[in-house]
Amino acid sequence: MRTYPDYKRLSLPLRRHQLTHALCYASWAILSLVVGGVAMQFTNGQWHHFVHMHAAWGSINLLISGWCLYKANQLSPALSVRVTAKKEREFRRFLAVNLGLDLLYIITGLWLCMSATGAATHRALRLGFGEAICLQGMVLLSFDLVSTFASRGRYQMIVSKQRTLHRQTEAGQPVG
């Protein structure tokens, strides 16, 4: 009789990581919305544009974090090793795309800051937006880098488990 391992221990860390990642994004989003929304009432010039863009990014981040929370809650706690490995690869691909976007945000923000010339109002707009986009990119880059490094060890463990199960199955040994 063939036994099957308890897969809950294998997919639960992935689910927990995805939930934590989404909650970090949601926290940043709420902070951005609250700080940006309140500060817009009390600032002008460059700082007004900075907090305006900061609040705008907060709303976008809140939508993204909501989608991530939804997807993480859809992840079943009892997946096979093969499906867990696939879900882990999907999450790592998501993080890789995010890392690229984060760098693009930083570059765009720097470009806006460097191209801030001309009239004072135009300069204030570009500097405020550029600095806010740079901040957005740097914070999200830190979130995504931490998540990428955290998922690396878990992915290697899943792939190792998958190979072990494959060898046991080929040898006709009980799995478990």
C-alpha positions in Angstrom: 0.0 0.0 0.0 1.3 3.4 -1.0 1.2 6.3 1.5 1.2 9.9 0.6 3.0 12.7 2.6 1.2 15.4 4.4 1.4 18.2 1.9 0.1 20.9 4.2 3.5 21.5 5.6 4.9 22.1 2.1 2.3 24.7 0.8 1.5 26.5 4.0 4.8 28.5 4.1 4.1 29.7 0.5 0.6 30.8 1.4 1.8 32.5 4.6 4.5 34.3 2.6 2.1 35.5 0.0 -0.3 36.8 2.7 2.6 38.6 4.5 3.8 40.1 1.2 0.3 41.4 0.4 -0.3 42.7 3.9 3.0 44.7 3.7 1.9 46.2 0.4 -1.5 47.0 1.9 0.1 48.7 4.9 2.3 50.8 2.6 -0.8 51.6 0.5 -2.9 52.7 3.5 0.0 54.8 4.9 0.5 56.4 1.5 -3.2 57.2 1.2 -3.6 58.6 4.7 -0.4 60.6 4.7 -0.8 61.8 1.2 -4.5 62.6 1.5 -4.0 64.6 4.8 -0.8 66.3 3.7 -2.3 67.6 0.4 -4.5 69.9 2.5 -1.6 71.5 4.2 1.1 71.7 1.6 1.8 73.6 -1.6 4.4 73.7 -4.4 6.8 70.8 -4.7 5.6 69.1 -1.4 1.9 69.3 -2.6 2.8 67.4 -5.8 4.9 64.9 -3.8 2.1 64.0 -1.4 -0.5 64.1 -4.3 1.5 61.5 -6.2 2.2 59.5 -3.0 -1.6 59.3 -2.4 -2.2 58.3 -6.0 0.3 55.4 -5.7 -1.4 54.5 -2.4 -4.7 53.8 -4.2 -2.9 51.8 -6.9 -1.0 49.8 -4.3 -4.2 49.1 -2.4 -5.8 47.6 -5.5 -2.8 45.5 -6.1 -2.5 44.3 -2.5 -6.2 43.4 -2.5 -5.7 41.3 -5.6 -2.7 39.6 -4.0 -4.6 38.9 -0.8 -7.4 37.4 -2.8 -5.0 35.2 -4.8 -3.2 34.1 -1.6 -6.5 33.1 0.1 -7.3 31.0 -3.0 -4.2 28.9 -2.4 -5.2 25.6 -1.0 -3.2 24.6 2.1 -3.0 20.9 0.9 -1.4 20.9 -2.5 0.7 18.2 -4.1 4.5 18.8 -4.4 4.2 19.4 -8.1 1.4 22.0 -7.8 3.2 23.7 -4.9 6.4 24.0 -7.0 4.3 25.4 -9.8 2.7 28.0 -7.5 6.1 28.9 -6.1 7.4 29.5 -9.6 4.4 31.7 -10.4 5.1 33.7 -7.2 8.8 34.1 -8.1 7.9 35.2 -11.6 5.5 37.8 -10.1 8.3 39.0 -7.9 10.7 39.2 -10.8 8.3 41.3 -12.8 7.7 43.5 -9.8 11.5 44.0 -9.3 11.7 45.2 -12.9 8.8 47.6 -12.5 10.4 48.9 -9.2 13.6 49.7 -11.0 11.6 51.4 -13.8 9.8 53.5 -11.2 13.1 54.6 -9.7 14.5 55.5 -13.2 11.4 57.4 -14.1 11.4 59.3 -10.9 15.1 60.2 -11.3 14.4 61.3 -14.9 11.5 63.5 -13.8 13.8 65.1 -11.1 16.6 65.7 -13.5 14.4 67.2 -16.2 12.8 69.6 -13.7 13.6 72.9 -15.5 11.7 75.9 -16.6 9.0 77.8 -14.7 8.8 77.3 -11.0 5.4 75.6 -11.1 6.6 73.2 -13.8 9.8 72.5 -11.8 7.9 71.9 -8.6 5.5 69.5 -10.3 8.3 67.4 -11.8 10.4 67.4 -8.6 7.4 66.5 -6.4 6.2 63.7 -8.8 9.7 62.5 -9.4 10.6 62.2 -5.7 7.4 60.4 -4.9 7.9 57.9 -7.8 11.5 57.3 -6.6 10.3 56.7 -3.1 7.6 54.4 -4.3 10.1 52.4 -6.4 12.6 52.2 -3.5 10.1 51.0 -0.9 8.5 48.4 -3.3 12.0 47.3 -4.4 12.9 46.6 -0.8 9.6 44.6 -0.2 10.2 42.6 -3.4 13.9 41.9 -2.7 13.1 40.6 0.8 10.3 38.4 -0.6 12.6 37.1 -3.5 15.3 36.1 -1.1 12.9 34.5 1.3 11.3 32.4 -1.4 14.6 31.2 -2.7 15.3 28.7 0.1 11.7 27.5 0.1 11.7 26.9 -3.6 14.9 24.9 -3.4 13.4 22.8 -0.6 10.3 22.1 -2.7 12.3 21.1 -5.8 14.4 18.8 -3.6 11.3 17.2 -2.2 9.9 16.8 -5.7 13.0 15.0 -6.9 13.0 12.7 -3.8 9.4 11.8 -4.4 10.1 11.1 -8.1 13.0 8.8 -7.2 11.0 6.9 -4.6 8.1 6.5 -7.1 10.5 5.2 -9.8 12.1 2.8 -7.3 8.7 1.5 -6.2 9.3 2.6 -2.7 6.4 3.9 -0.5 6.1 7.6 -0.7 5.9 9.4 2.6 
